[in-house]
Amino acid sequence: MLLAYPASVQADELRPGYVEFSQNTATQWTLVWKFPVQGGFTPSTRPQLPAFCEIAGRPSRELSGAAVTTRMLVQCRRDMAGQKFGLENFGTAQSDVLVRVAPLNRPVQVMRLTPAEPIFIVSAKTDRWQVAGTYFLTGIDHILFGYDHLLFVVALVFLLSGFWTVAKAVTAFTVAHSLTLAGTTFGWIGLPQQPVESVIALSILFLAVEIIKRRPDEKRLSERVPWVVAFGFGLLHGFGFAGALKEIGLPEHDVPISLLTFNLGVEAGQIAIVGVTMLAMQILRMRFSPLLDPTIKWATYGIGITAGYWFIERTLL
């Protein structure tokens, strides 16, 4: 039935666009507009400039990985403070767009645009935590709508019993993906993205198999040393998080704070997933105890089938 369905089951749905508008001189700005090829954006989707700004020269465009980057010089006869700036013709895009406006001798502003709110007003003064807040929300979105990472965390909760056991495993997962996320972002380490995404799918499939095959009288590897398993797979998932950040880019002068708050956002979303999953299991245990094991079993089969599909898709395409 899944193979017959015309739409593919996608993971890592968060693929936001990125716009950077940096001032070079009193009247000259550089506009960089980067968007994912499969993000639903169209050729008519483009930054919206004030009427007193004009494109100078011919824009350059290049395809890098899964994203198209357009770069151009812009002449603006007036100051941008108090002016509207944003994106027009979102098209069918379901992703957000991160916008970074960097005036000369003034704080950088970073905003997050959506189809519902595609325009914002450039402020004369900015909040120092604006960049942090924007990337924090982006991190939350990535864990909640990056379905492969979400299913891995849910499967981890299904597999383990006891709050502290789950807490230790999730902490190990967190530490591991934080290390590879930081290392990849700063260029210290790196792996090709496609094999990483395939192995991430396998990590989910591995947990699904462990859940189905566990027995009360014999603990499996993932139950004996869950933090080791979570740490090892966390390293791989960190490369996946880094791949999402690479597609949109990080603000050149705000990399540390953007990286930190993106990671904190991921953790906030992850904690929410663990909490909701454990709460649902506890409600079933208390109110509908006979349904708990069958529910976990069939949910695990669904997770395993989805992960298997992702592995085949990512390996062959």
C-alpha positions, 0 to 999 in steps of 0.5 A: 500500500505504501509503495502504491501511494504516489507521494514519497514518505519524506524525512527531514522536512525542514528545508528553509530558505535563507536571505542575507542583505548586507550593507557594503557602503552608504548606498550599496548592499549585497543580497544573497538568496538561497533556497532548496530545490525541493522546498516548493519555492518557484522562480517567482519567489524572491526577496521583496525590496523597498521601492527606492532600492534597485538591482545593480548589474547582473545577478549570479546564480549557482547550484550547490548540492540541493540548493540554488544560491543567487547573489546580486548587488543592490543600490538603495537611496535611503536608509532601510530602518523602518522599511518593509523587507521580506519575500514575495510569492511564497508559492507552495513552499512549506518551509520557512525562510530565515532573513538576515539584515546587516546594516553598517554600524548597527546590530544585525537583525535575523527574522523568520518568515512564513507564508502567513507572515512573509514581510517584516519591518527593519528596526533601527534598534534590535534585540541582542537575542533576536538571532538566538531566538530565531535559530532556537525556533528553527532547531525546535522545528527541525526535530519536530518535522525532521521525522527520522530524528523524531522516530528515533527518539520515540523508538528509544522511549519504546525500547527502554523502561524507567525514567532514568534509563531513558534520561541517560540514553537521551543525554548520551544521544544529545552529547553525541549529536552536539559533538558532530554538529559542532565539528561539521559546522566548523569544518573539523570533520565531515562525511558525505550526506547521502550515506549518513542519511541512509545509516540514520534510517538504519539506526531507526530500523535497528531500534525497531528490531530490538523492540520487537525481539526483546524478551523479559528473561534476556536483555538485548545489547541496546537494553544492556548498554543503551547509552552506548548505542544512543551515543553511537547513533547520536554521532550519525544524527549530528551529521544529519542536523549539520546537513540541514544547517548547511543547506540554509547556511549560518550567519557569517558573523553569528555562527557560535550563537546560531549553532548553540541556540539551534542545538538548544532548540533541537534539545527542547523539541527532543524533550517535548517528544520524550515527555509526550511519548512517556505520558501517552504510555503512562496513560495507556498503562493506567487506563487501558493496560491490555492495550499498551503492548499491542500499541507499542508493537504495531507502532514499532512495526510502522516505525520499522517499515517507514525506516526500511523505506527511507533506507531503500530510497536514500540508498538507491536515489 
